[in-house]
Amino acid sequence: MNTTIVDKLNEQFRLDRRGFLAFSGGLGFSVALGSSMHATEALASGAGLNPNVWVTIHTDGSVVVMTPTGEMGQGTTTALPMILAEELDADWSKVRIEYAPPNARVYGNPHPLLNGGQASLASIAVPGYFTPLRMAGAQARRVLLDAVAARWGVPVAELTTDTGVVIHAPSNRRMGYGEVSSFATVPAELPKITAADLKKPEQYKLIGRADLGRTDVLSKVTGQAKFGIDVMVPDMVYATVLEAPMDGAKPDQVNAADAMAVPGVIQVLPMPFGVAVLAQTVEATRTARALLKPKVTWDTSNAKAANFDSEKAKEEYARNGRSAEAKPMTAYQKGEADQALASAAKVIEGTYWSEHTYHAQLEPMNCVARVAADGQSAEVWVGTQAPVLAVMAASGVLKVTPDKIRLNQVLLGGGYGRRITPDIVAQTVAIANASKKTIKLILTREDDMAAARPRPLTHHILRAGLDAQGKLVGWKHRIVAENVDAVAAPPRFAATGGKDYIGWNGSNLPHYNIPNWQSEGVREMRGMRVHAFRGIGAGHNKFAIESFLDEVARARKMDPLALRLELTQDDARARAVIEAVAEMSEWKRKRRSGRALGLAFADYHGTVAAGVAEISLDAKTGKIKVHHYWTAADPGLVIQPESVLGQLEGGAVFGLSVALLEELTVKGGAIQQTNYHEYPVLRMADMPEIHTRIVRSNAPPTGMGEAGVGPVAPAIANAMAQLTGKRLRELPMSPARVKRQLSA
């Protein structure tokens, strides 16, 4: 990512016709550039009315809503159009969805984290787009009302709408939106919409309904959904890349004779990022890649991570975290933590670790690209979390302006943060340009892992101060880790003087009533391509925080539930989710021998969640068995309940796998794991019963994609402490690590 890309992402959201026209060159451009999401149903033919940049109303009554984000299972391609359709008063059965073109100025998310960027990350799609889409829907509705008022010669105040129909009650006249679109025109100045024009929650007809399913499910279960790996275009050839073993490495010596002898192989291309193999079939690319691998040597002279070893790094992190020369930077703060700890009657300390982890998205990284013969334009097909970044990557390779790139968004077979980075687009366009062929690049799992953007290795040092009555009066959390912002968001890293928003996220304590607390980071710059990961910093930070809080409870001889309820007595939403999982799990009920419960709480960008795990342990193998996991969340206003419950359950599944099994190790800068046999993920046979609940509140929508991950690992660790009396301080809690820690 460079400054130009981030500047593009940061262009402010504007809902005005002038900005749209300046970008598109006409009202029809949005449909021309957007690709159909669900090809099972064709869009209606005929003229359409575009009241604003977000919606088109066709004469047959169908309504096309633009969705600015990719769909990777999180459900935003249902929730976001539903928000607009609610205020438009559209007939949901007639709503169709298209991807918005990549243009952050027009379709950007105004959430403070993105500040106008167009991307799907950090659970901010619904919170960020909620108000703009409501305004857009209300604005489109007002255009329809004004048109009908003029046609019928009645005051607009006498008109109402209901499920795709404009109604004039005094004359008992009705007109469908399709008919209105046949004569309505878009005014030069769009109607100004204020909060007073928006519906009250009690007026919602679509939002919050459990009986309205997701728009993407039918095409997926029938096999008609198109993911990136399904894309087929005329005259394309297949490619794979033997990826460089680390960032900054490049091919040195390449002996391609054996690879070129494979039937169907067209070309072997050394590239700055690896060695590309082009062939008529996927199988040929893979056979040739396997033959090529031992025949390539690598120049690692510019690889900053060439000397990085994750096991040695742990020793260094532990030493650096306590060094008098450490220069920690404050992440979050309330009160004076150092003073509170210095004057505390008792101080408790705990340390924790988490390993590098891999996104493990089921669909390998892939992309299709066609570059014009003159190298001055390209068309790209890809499933991406950040369409603007994908366009910028392609235009950067060709050294052309972004308008020379046509992007076709398709479904993502898992993202988790990995598909924010547009490296697969840059590689595909570069290969297509160099070979003068239309390229479908599919990485092998081995190369997907070699080129991983892992969650960073982290070390945590926590201290808590208790007063004479045992109350928590001070808390300090030091995080020693590679800086994710330095890699993923360099401009923000520079602007903040080197802080790490991504890696330190979740280390604050906004819901706990602790008068003095501080989190801080000690920056490690090791050259690894660390990046965003589902749950972002909260995944490892909440493990440390919630595990340590149980240690505090034990020091106070206090029930961990009672301690959390004490700390959240002034926070109704946090307290409610904690009480919910306590009730769901029957926390007070005695478990049979060999079973124990653990509790944890987590927050994420305003969403609060809690979880309780019931576990047992096979002492011989060290394997933890999670039998039940109860989880509850309050994500504010619920747009689409099915998606919220799915994300809560999916977050639990993701969190269980990361907590129990997932680990990358690095030697000499190279990731050692090559496929799932060396990087196990939780299988169905080991999945517990997962029980979910939505806790309702009056808060605005706060997002759901990440919040379910945070409580899982500490809940399991806390259950283990309850069961064995031993504290597990490292992630993952794999059998070998559990046996080692229990015998220590």
ROZABA-423422 format. One line per 10 residues: number of its first residue (from 1); for each residue x, y negated, z negated of C-alpha. Coordinates in nm, 2 decimals, padded with zeros to 4 digits. Example, Ala and Ser with C-alpha at 12.3 -4.5 7.8 and 13.67 -1.06 7.14 Angstrom:
2
1	01.23:00.45:-00.78 | 01.37:00.11:-00.71;
//
This chain:
744
1	00.00:00.00:00.00 | 00.14:-00.34:00.08 | 00.03:-00.70:00.01 | -00.15:-00.73:00.34 | -00.37:-00.43:00.26 | -00.45:-00.55:-00.09 | -00.52:-00.90:00.04 | -00.77:-00.74:00.28 | -00.93:-00.54:00.00 | -00.96:-00.85:-00.21;
11	-01.16:-01.06:00.04 | -01.47:-01.16:-00.14 | -01.81:-01.00:-00.08 | -02.05:-01.23:00.12 | -02.41:-01.15:00.20 | -02.46:-01.40:00.48 | -02.55:-01.38:00.85 | -02.27:-01.60:00.97 | -02.00:-01.38:00.81 | -02.16:-01.07:00.96;
21	-02.18:-01.22:01.30 | -01.82:-01.35:01.29 | -01.70:-01.00:01.21 | -01.93:-00.80:01.44 | -01.99:-01.01:01.74 | -02.36:-00.93:01.72 | -02.63:-00.76:01.52 | -02.59:-00.43:01.70 | -02.23:-00.38:01.61 | -02.30:-00.21:01.27;
31	-02.49:00.07:01.44 | -02.23:00.10:01.72 | -01.94:00.14:01.49 | -02.10:00.33:01.20 | -02.11:00.71:01.24 | -02.42:00.91:01.16 | -02.39:01.07:00.82 | -02.64:01.35:00.86 | -02.67:01.46:01.22 | -02.97:01.68:01.15;
41	-03.21:01.39:01.22 | -03.15:01.14:01.50 | -03.21:00.78:01.44 | -03.52:00.63:01.60 | -03.48:00.48:01.94 | -03.59:00.14:02.04 | -03.52:-00.21:01.91 | -03.45:-00.27:01.55 | -03.47:-00.56:01.32 | -03.16:-00.65:01.12;
51	-03.28:-00.87:00.83 | -02.92:-00.87:00.70 | -02.59:-00.67:00.73 | -02.72:-00.38:00.52 | -03.04:-00.27:00.68 | -03.21:-00.21:01.02 | -03.58:-00.15:01.05 | -03.70:00.03:01.37 | -04.04:00.00:01.54 | -04.13:00.35:01.44;
61	-04.10:00.26:01.07 | -03.76:00.42:01.01 | -03.52:00.22:00.80 | -03.14:00.26:00.84 | -02.94:00.16:00.54 | -02.56:00.11:00.56 | -02.36:00.28:00.29 | -02.02:00.13:00.22 | -01.86:00.43:00.06 | -01.76:00.78:00.16;
71	-01.95:01.08:00.02 | -01.74:01.34:-00.17 | -02.02:01.49:-00.39 | -02.06:01.19:-00.62 | -02.40:01.11:-00.47 | -02.34:00.74:-00.38 | -02.49:00.79:-00.03 | -02.82:00.86:-00.21 | -02.79:00.62:-00.50 | -02.67:00.31:-00.31;
81	-02.94:00.32:-00.03 | -03.20:00.40:-00.30 | -03.11:00.07:-00.47 | -03.17:-00.13:-00.15 | -03.48:00.07:-00.06 | -03.63:00.00:-00.40 | -03.62:-00.37:-00.36 | -03.72:-00.35:00.01 | -04.02:-00.13:-00.10 | -03.93:00.11:00.17;
91	-04.09:00.45:00.24 | -03.80:00.67:00.11 | -03.91:00.95:00.35 | -03.83:00.72:00.64 | -03.49:00.60:00.52 | -03.18:00.71:00.72 | -02.83:00.64:00.62 | -02.52:00.53:00.82 | -02.17:00.45:00.71 | -02.09:00.08:00.71;
101	-01.80:-00.03:00.92 | -01.47:-00.09:00.73 | -01.49:-00.46:00.65 | -01.42:-00.56:00.29 | -01.53:-00.92:00.35 | -01.88:-00.80:00.44 | -01.92:-00.46:00.27 | -01.67:-00.50:-00.02 | -01.75:-00.41:-00.38 | -01.76:-00.72:-00.60;
111	-01.68:-00.52:-00.92 | -01.38:-00.69:-01.10 | -01.17:-00.38:-01.05 | -01.19:-00.40:-00.67 | -01.27:-00.77:-00.64 | -01.43:-00.72:-00.30 | -01.24:-00.41:-00.18 | -01.43:-00.14:00.01 | -01.35:00.19:-00.15 | -01.50:00.47:-00.36;
121	-01.30:00.50:-00.68 | -01.31:00.47:-01.06 | -01.69:00.52:-01.08 | -01.77:00.16:-00.98 | -01.97:00.21:-00.66 | -02.31:00.19:-00.83 | -02.22:-00.07:-01.09 | -02.05:-00.29:-00.84 | -02.30:-00.27:-00.56 | -02.61:-00.26:-00.78;
131	-02.68:-00.64:-00.76 | -02.57:-00.70:-00.40 | -02.79:-00.42:-00.27 | -03.09:-00.52:-00.48 | -03.05:-00.87:-00.34 | -03.01:-00.74:00.02 | -03.33:-00.53:-00.02 | -03.52:-00.82:-00.16 | -03.39:-01.04:00.11 | -03.49:-00.80:00.39;
141	-03.84:-00.77:00.23 | -03.87:-01.15:00.23 | -03.79:-01.17:00.60 | -04.07:-00.92:00.67 | -04.31:-01.11:00.45 | -04.23:-01.44:00.61 | -04.28:-01.29:00.96 | -04.62:-01.15:00.86 | -04.73:-01.47:00.69 | -04.66:-01.66:01.01;
151	-04.83:-01.40:01.23 | -05.15:-01.39:01.01 | -05.14:-01.75:00.92 | -05.16:-01.69:00.55 | -04.95:-01.81:00.25 | -04.66:-01.57:00.19 | -04.76:-01.57:-00.18 | -05.07:-01.38:-00.09 | -04.87:-01.09:00.06 | -04.75:-00.79:-00.12;
161	-04.57:-00.47:-00.01 | -04.61:-00.10:-00.10 | -04.41:00.19:00.04 | -04.32:00.04:00.38 | -04.64:-00.16:00.43 | -04.72:-00.53:00.40 | -05.06:-00.59:00.25 | -05.29:-00.90:00.25 | -05.54:-00.81:-00.02 | -05.78:-01.11:00.04;
171	-05.85:-00.99:00.40 | -05.78:-00.62:00.34 | -05.52:-00.62:00.62 | -05.21:-00.39:00.63 | -04.91:-00.38:00.86 | -04.63:-00.12:00.86 | -04.27:-00.23:00.85 | -04.22:-00.07:01.20 | -04.49:-00.30:01.35 | -04.35:-00.60:01.18;
181	-04.00:-00.52:01.32 | -04.15:-00.53:01.68 | -04.21:-00.91:01.66 | -04.01:-01.04:01.36 | -03.70:-01.24:01.41 | -03.41:-01.30:01.18 | -03.40:-01.67:01.08 | -03.08:-01.87:01.13 | -03.06:-01.92:00.75 | -03.15:-01.61:00.56;
191	-03.39:-01.65:00.26 | -03.22:-01.73:-00.07 | -03.28:-01.46:-00.33 | -03.25:-01.51:-00.70 | -03.30:-01.27:-01.00 | -03.66:-01.38:-01.03 | -03.73:-01.22:-00.69 | -03.61:-00.88:-00.81 | -03.82:-00.60:-00.96 | -03.85:-00.53:-01.33;
201	-03.75:-00.18:-01.43 | -04.11:-00.09:-01.50 | -04.19:-00.17:-01.14 | -03.94:00.08:-00.99 | -04.09:00.34:-00.76 | -03.77:00.51:-00.65 | -03.50:00.44:-00.90 | -03.49:00.70:-01.18 | -03.71:00.96:-01.02 | -03.60:01.31:-01.08;
211	-03.81:01.45:-00.79 | -03.62:01.27:-00.52 | -03.33:01.48:-00.40 | -03.00:01.38:-00.26 | -02.97:01.29:00.11 | -02.66:01.51:00.17 | -02.77:01.84:00.02 | -02.98:01.98:00.30 | -02.72:01.94:00.57 | -02.46:02.10:00.34;
221	-02.66:02.41:00.25 | -02.76:02.46:00.61 | -02.40:02.42:00.73 | -02.48:02.12:00.95 | -02.28:01.87:00.75 | -01.96:01.75:00.91 | -01.65:01.73:00.70 | -01.32:01.61:00.84 | -01.20:01.96:00.90 | -01.51:02.02:01.12;
231	-01.44:01.74:01.36 | -01.38:01.85:01.72 | -01.32:01.60:02.01 | -01.23:01.67:02.37 | -00.87:01.74:02.47 | -00.74:01.75:02.12 | -00.45:01.97:02.01 | -00.38:02.09:01.66 | -00.09:01.98:01.44 | 00.06:02.04:01.10;
241	00.35:01.88:00.93 | 00.63:02.04:00.74 | 00.63:01.77:00.47 | 00.94:01.62:00.33 | 01.00:01.77:-00.02 | 00.98:01.42:-00.19 | 00.90:01.06:-00.11 | 01.18:00.89:00.08 | 01.33:01.21:00.22 | 01.35:01.26:00.59;
251	01.45:01.54:00.83 | 01.83:01.57:00.88 | 01.90:01.88:01.09 | 01.61:02.05:01.28 | 01.65:02.38:01.46 | 01.31:02.42:01.64 | 01.40:02.72:01.87 | 01.21:02.98:01.69 | 00.91:02.76:01.63 | 00.89:02.66:02.00;
261	00.90:03.03:02.10 | 00.56:03.09:01.93 | 00.29:03.12:02.19 | 00.07:02.81:02.21 | 00.32:02.58:02.05 | 00.35:02.26:02.25 | 00.60:02.04:02.07 | 00.80:02.00:01.75 | 00.85:01.64:01.65 | 01.08:01.52:01.38;
271	00.91:01.22:01.21 | 01.01:01.00:00.92 | 00.78:01.19:00.68 | 00.85:01.54:00.80 | 00.85:01.76:01.10 | 00.53:01.79:01.31 | 00.43:02.10:01.50 | 00.18:02.07:01.78 | 00.00:02.37:01.92 | -00.32:02.49:02.10;
281	-00.44:02.67:01.78 | -00.43:02.62:01.41 | -00.28:02.97:01.37 | 00.01:02.88:01.61 | 00.09:02.56:01.41 | 00.11:02.77:01.09 | 00.32:03.05:01.24 | 00.56:02.80:01.38 | 00.58:02.60:01.06 | 00.67:02.91:00.86;
291	00.96:02.98:01.11 | 01.06:02.62:01.11 | 01.08:02.58:00.73 | 01.42:02.75:00.67 | 01.57:02.58:00.98 | 01.52:02.22:00.85 | 01.76:02.04:00.62 | 01.66:01.71:00.45 | 01.83:01.38:00.39 | 01.74:01.28:00.04;
301	01.98:00.99:00.01 | 01.69:00.74:00.00 | 01.46:00.95:-00.22 | 01.43:00.78:-00.56 | 01.30:01.10:-00.73 | 01.59:01.32:-00.60 | 01.72:01.36:-00.96 | 01.39:01.39:-01.13 | 01.33:01.70:-01.34 | 01.01:01.71:-01.54;
311	01.14:01.93:-01.82 | 01.44:01.70:-01.88 | 01.21:01.40:-01.84 | 01.02:01.51:-02.15 | 01.33:01.49:-02.36 | 01.40:01.15:-02.22 | 01.05:01.02:-02.26 | 01.05:01.13:-02.63 | 01.38:00.95:-02.68 | 01.28:00.64:-02.49;
321	00.95:00.61:-02.67 | 01.12:00.56:-03.00 | 01.43:00.38:-02.88 | 01.50:00.04:-03.03 | 01.57:-00.07:-02.68 | 01.22:00.02:-02.56 | 01.03:-00.28:-02.42 | 00.67:-00.18:-02.45 | 00.40:-00.40:-02.29 | 00.07:-00.44:-02.46;
331	-00.22:-00.28:-02.27 | -00.51:-00.36:-02.50 | -00.53:-00.52:-02.85 | -00.76:-00.62:-03.13 | -00.63:-00.78:-03.45 | -00.28:-00.72:-03.57 | -00.20:-00.35:-03.56 | 00.16:-00.38:-03.68 | 00.07:-00.58:-03.99 | -00.22:-00.34:-04.07;
341	00.01:-00.04:-04.05 | 00.28:-00.21:-04.25 | 00.04:-00.28:-04.54 | -00.15:00.05:-04.52 | -00.17:00.28:-04.82 | -00.11:00.58:-04.59 | 00.02:00.61:-04.24 | -00.04:00.92:-04.02 | 00.15:00.99:-03.70 | 00.09:01.23:-03.41;
351	00.25:01.30:-03.07 | 00.10:01.44:-02.75 | 00.19:01.53:-02.40 | 00.03:01.58:-02.06 | 00.19:01.73:-01.75 | 00.17:01.62:-01.39 | -00.15:01.75:-01.22 | -00.26:01.80:-00.86 | -00.59:01.69:-00.72 | -00.66:02.04:-00.59;
361	-00.93:01.91:-00.35 | -01.08:02.21:-00.18 | -01.05:02.06:00.17 | -00.69:02.02:00.27 | -00.58:01.68:00.39 | -00.68:01.63:00.75 | -00.75:01.37:01.02 | -00.82:01.34:01.39 | -00.67:01.05:01.59 | -00.67:00.94:01.96;
371	-00.44:00.66:02.06 | -00.48:00.47:02.38 | -00.22:00.52:02.65 | -00.08:00.18:02.59 | -00.06:00.24:02.22 | -00.26:-00.07:02.15 | -00.58:00.08:02.00 | -00.69:00.41:01.84 | -01.00:00.60:01.72 | -00.98:00.79:01.40;
381	-01.20:01.05:01.23 | -01.14:01.11:00.86 | -01.30:01.16:00.53 | -01.16:00.87:00.32 | -01.23:00.70:-00.01 | -01.09:00.38:00.12 | -01.20:00.30:00.48 | -01.03:-00.04:00.49 | -00.70:00.12:00.38 | -00.74:00.38:00.65;
391	-00.78:00.12:00.92 | -00.49:-00.08:00.78 | -00.27:00.23:00.78 | -00.36:00.31:01.14 | -00.31:-00.05:01.26 | 00.02:-00.07:01.07 | 00.16:00.23:01.25 | 00.06:00.09:01.59 | 00.15:-00.27:01.49 | -00.19:-00.40:01.61;
401	-00.47:-00.59:01.44 | -00.73:-00.39:01.25 | -01.00:-00.46:01.50 | -00.82:-00.24:01.74 | -00.89:00.07:01.52 | -01.23:00.24:01.54 | -01.29:00.45:01.22 | -01.54:00.73:01.21 | -01.61:00.82:00.84 | -01.71:01.18:00.77;
411	-01.78:01.38:00.45 | -01.50:01.45:00.21 | -01.44:01.80:00.08 | -01.33:01.66:-00.26 | -01.14:01.34:-00.33 | -01.07:01.28:-00.70 | -00.84:00.99:-00.60 | -00.63:01.18:-00.35 | -00.82:01.04:-00.05 | -00.77:00.68:-00.15;
421	-00.42:00.70:-00.01 | -00.42:00.67:00.37 | -00.10:00.87:00.44 | -00.28:01.14:00.63 | -00.42:00.87:00.87 | -00.08:00.71:00.92 | 00.08:01.05:00.99 | -00.19:01.15:01.24 | -00.18:00.82:01.43 | 00.20:00.83:01.44;
431	00.20:01.18:01.58 | -00.07:01.10:01.83 | 00.12:00.79:01.95 | 00.45:00.97:01.97 | 00.31:01.27:02.16 | 00.05:01.08:02.37 | -00.21:01.35:02.27 | -00.53:01.35:02.07 | -00.42:01.51:01.74 | -00.61:01.70:01.48;
441	-00.37:01.72:01.18 | -00.45:01.98:00.91 | -00.19:02.02:00.63 | -00.13:02.36:00.49 | -00.20:02.39:00.12 | 00.18:02.42:00.07 | 00.24:02.09:00.24 | -00.06:01.93:00.07 | 00.10:02.01:-00.26 | 00.45:01.91:-00.15;
451	00.30:01.57:-00.05 | 00.09:01.55:-00.37 | 00.01:01.22:-00.55 | 00.00:01.37:-00.90 | -00.13:01.23:-01.22 | 00.18:01.12:-01.42 | 00.36:01.31:-01.69 | 00.28:01.13:-02.01 | 00.40:01.12:-02.37 | 00.19:00.96:-02.65;
461	00.30:00.84:-03.00 | 00.00:00.74:-03.22 | 00.00:00.60:-03.57 | -00.30:00.53:-03.79 | -00.31:00.33:-04.12 | -00.55:00.41:-04.40 | -00.63:00.18:-04.69 | -00.66:00.30:-05.05 | -01.02:00.42:-04.99 | -00.92:00.61:-04.68;
471	-01.07:00.37:-04.43 | -00.90:00.32:-04.09 | -00.75:-00.02:-04.09 | -00.48:00.00:-03.83 | -00.41:00.20:-03.51 | -00.13:00.20:-03.26 | -00.09:00.40:-02.95 | 00.23:00.40:-02.74 | 00.22:00.56:-02.39 | 00.54:00.66:-02.22;
481	00.48:00.74:-01.86 | 00.55:00.67:-01.49 | 00.37:00.36:-01.39 | 00.09:00.44:-01.15 | 00.02:00.07:-01.05 | 00.38:00.04:-00.93 | 00.30:00.30:-00.67 | -00.07:00.26:-00.60 | -00.12:-00.11:-00.65 | 00.21:-00.30:-00.62;
491	00.05:-00.65:-00.59 | -00.14:-00.60:-00.92 | 00.18:-00.44:-01.08 | 00.37:-00.75:-00.98 | 00.10:-01.00:-01.08 | 00.08:-00.85:-01.43 | 00.45:-00.84:-01.49 | 00.46:-00.46:-01.46 | 00.15:-00.34:-01.64 | -00.02:-00.02:-01.55;
501	-00.40:-00.06:-01.54 | -00.45:00.29:-01.39 | -00.22:00.47:-01.63 | -00.32:00.28:-01.94 | -00.69:00.28:-01.87 | -00.88:00.45:-02.16 | -00.63:00.36:-02.43 | -00.85:00.08:-02.57 | -01.10:00.14:-02.85 | -01.40:-00.08:-02.77;
511	-01.66:00.14:-02.94 | -01.48:00.23:-03.27 | -01.50:-00.01:-03.56 | -01.13:-00.03:-03.63 | -01.03:-00.39:-03.73 | -00.67:-00.37:-03.59 | -00.56:-00.16:-03.30 | -00.32:-00.19:-03.01 | -00.22:00.03:-02.71 | 00.11:-00.03:-02.53;
521	00.31:00.13:-02.25 | 00.67:00.20:-02.21 | 00.74:00.20:-01.83 | 00.92:00.49:-01.67 | 01.02:00.44:-01.30 | 01.13:00.79:-01.17 | 01.03:00.77:-00.80 | 00.74:01.01:-00.81 | 00.44:00.94:-00.60 | 00.20:00.92:-00.90;
531	-00.15:00.81:-00.82 | -00.51:00.78:-00.93 | -00.67:01.10:-01.05 | -01.03:01.18:-01.16 | -01.06:01.03:-01.50 | -00.75:00.81:-01.43 | -00.57:00.72:-01.75 | -00.86:00.82:-01.97 | -00.79:01.19:-01.89 | -00.46:01.19:-02.09;
541	-00.52:00.89:-02.31 | -00.85:01.03:-02.45 | -00.69:01.36:-02.52 | -00.43:01.19:-02.74 | -00.68:00.95:-02.90 | -00.95:01.20:-02.98 | -00.71:01.47:-03.09 | -00.54:01.23:-03.32 | -00.87:01.10:-03.46 | -00.94:01.46:-03.57;
551	-00.61:01.46:-03.75 | -00.72:01.14:-03.93 | -01.04:01.31:-04.03 | -00.85:01.61:-04.17 | -00.62:01.37:-04.36 | -00.94:01.21:-04.51 | -01.09:01.56:-04.57 | -01.38:01.44:-04.36 | -01.61:01.60:-04.10 | -01.49:01.49:-03.76;
561	-01.86:01.41:-03.67 | -01.90:01.20:-03.98 | -01.59:01.00:-03.91 | -01.70:00.92:-03.55 | -02.05:00.82:-03.68 | -01.88:00.60:-03.93 | -01.67:00.43:-03.67 | -01.97:00.38:-03.43 | -02.22:00.26:-03.68 | -02.23:-00.08:-03.50;
571	-02.24:00.07:-03.15 | -02.58:00.22:-03.07 | -02.49:00.36:-02.73 | -02.18:00.54:-02.85 | -02.34:00.67:-03.16 | -02.64:00.80:-02.96 | -02.43:01.02:-02.73 | -02.23:01.16:-03.03 | -02.55:01.23:-03.22 | -02.69:01.39:-02.90;
581	-02.41:01.65:-02.86 | -02.42:01.72:-03.24 | -02.79:01.80:-03.20 | -02.74:02.00:-02.88 | -02.46:02.22:-03.03 | -02.62:02.25:-03.37 | -02.30:02.12:-03.51 | -02.38:02.20:-03.87 | -02.47:02.56:-03.80 | -02.20:02.81:-03.91;
591	-02.04:03.00:-03.63 | -01.96:03.37:-03.63 | -01.61:03.48:-03.71 | -01.36:03.39:-03.44 | -01.56:03.10:-03.30 | -01.52:02.73:-03.37 | -01.65:02.39:-03.25 | -01.46:02.08:-03.15 | -01.60:01.73:-03.08 | -01.47:01.44:-02.88;
601	-01.60:01.10:-02.75 | -01.49:00.90:-02.45 | -01.58:00.58:-02.27 | -01.51:00.49:-01.91 | -01.59:00.15:-01.77 | -01.89:00.10:-01.99 | -02.02:00.45:-01.97 | -02.01:00.65:-02.30 | -01.99:01.02:-02.32 | -01.93:01.29:-02.58;
611	-01.87:01.66:-02.57 | -01.86:01.97:-02.80 | -01.68:02.28:-02.71 | -01.73:02.63:-02.87 | -01.43:02.84:-02.83 | -01.26:03.17:-02.93 | -00.89:03.27:-02.89 | -00.73:03.59:-02.78 | -00.43:03.58:-03.01 | -00.23:03.84:-02.81;
621	-00.25:03.66:-02.48 | -00.29:03.30:-02.60 | -00.60:03.26:-02.38 | -00.86:03.02:-02.50 | -01.22:03.11:-02.40 | -01.47:02.83:-02.39 | -01.81:02.99:-02.44 | -02.03:02.67:-02.45 | -01.97:02.31:-02.37 | -02.24:02.05:-02.46;
631	-02.21:01.71:-02.31 | -02.42:01.39:-02.31 | -02.36:01.06:-02.15 | -02.52:00.71:-02.13 | -02.44:00.56:-01.79 | -02.68:00.28:-01.83 | -02.97:00.26:-01.58 | -03.00:00.59:-01.40 | -03.05:00.55:-01.03 | -03.07:00.92:-00.93;
641	-03.09:01.17:-01.22 | -02.98:01.47:-01.02 | -02.65:01.30:-00.92 | -02.59:01.18:-01.28 | -02.64:01.53:-01.42 | -02.43:01.68:-01.14 | -02.14:01.44:-01.21 | -02.16:01.51:-01.58 | -02.14:01.88:-01.52 | -01.88:01.84:-01.25;
651	-01.67:01.62:-01.48 | -01.69:01.90:-01.74 | -01.58:02.16:-01.49 | -01.29:01.94:-01.37 | -01.19:01.86:-01.73 | -01.20:02.23:-01.83 | -00.97:02.33:-01.55 | -00.72:02.05:-01.62 | -00.73:02.11:-01.99 | -00.67:02.48:-01.98;
661	-00.46:02.56:-01.67 | -00.34:02.28:-01.44 | 00.02:02.18:-01.43 | 00.28:02.07:-01.18 | 00.65:02.10:-01.25 | 00.92:01.91:-01.07 | 01.29:01.99:-01.01 | 01.52:01.78:-00.81 | 01.23:01.56:-00.72 | 01.04:01.84:-00.55;
671	00.71:01.99:-00.68 | 00.77:02.36:-00.75 | 00.42:02.49:-00.71 | 00.32:02.58:-00.35 | -00.04:02.71:-00.37 | -00.32:02.82:-00.60 | -00.13:03.14:-00.70 | 00.12:02.91:-00.87 | -00.13:02.63:-00.96 | -00.43:02.82:-01.10;
681	-00.77:02.64:-01.14 | -01.05:02.77:-01.36 | -01.25:03.04:-01.19 | -01.62:03.11:-01.21 | -01.56:03.41:-01.44 | -01.40:03.18:-01.70 | -01.66:02.90:-01.68 | -01.86:02.84:-02.00 | -02.23:02.76:-02.02 | -02.25:02.39:-01.97;
691	-02.54:02.20:-02.13 | -02.60:01.84:-02.02 | -02.81:01.55:-02.13 | -02.87:01.19:-02.01 | -02.91:00.95:-02.30 | -03.11:00.65:-02.19 | -03.05:00.29:-02.28 | -03.12:-00.06:-02.15 | -02.77:-00.11:-02.03 | -02.71:-00.18:-01.66;
701	-02.57:00.10:-01.45 | -02.21:00.17:-01.55 | -02.10:00.47:-01.33 | -02.07:00.84:-01.39 | -01.80:01.00:-01.17 | -01.52:01.00:-01.43 | -01.68:00.97:-01.78 | -01.76:01.34:-01.81 | -01.39:01.43:-01.79 | -01.26:01.25:-02.09;
711	-01.41:01.44:-02.39 | -01.33:01.79:-02.26 | -00.96:01.84:-02.34 | -00.97:01.69:-02.69 | -01.29:01.88:-02.77 | -01.11:02.21:-02.69 | -00.80:02.10:-02.88 | -01.01:02.00:-03.18 | -01.19:02.33:-03.18 | -00.85:02.51:-03.17;
721	-00.74:02.32:-03.48 | -01.06:02.41:-03.65 | -01.02:02.78:-03.56 | -00.65:02.83:-03.62 | -00.53:02.53:-03.84 | -00.28:02.46:-03.57 | -00.28:02.14:-03.35 | -00.23:02.18:-02.98 | -00.04:01.87:-02.86 | 00.02:01.95:-02.50;
731	-00.18:01.97:-02.18 | -00.26:02.21:-02.03 | -00.35:02.44:-02.31 | -00.24:02.74:-02.10 | -00.19:03.08:-02.26 | 00.19:03.06:-02.26 | 00.19:02.71:-02.41 | -00.07:02.81:-02.67 | 00.13:03.11:-02.78 | 00.44:02.89:-02.80;
741	00.27:02.61:-03.00 | 00.09:02.85:-03.24 | 00.42:03.02:-03.32 | 00.61:02.70:-03.37;
//
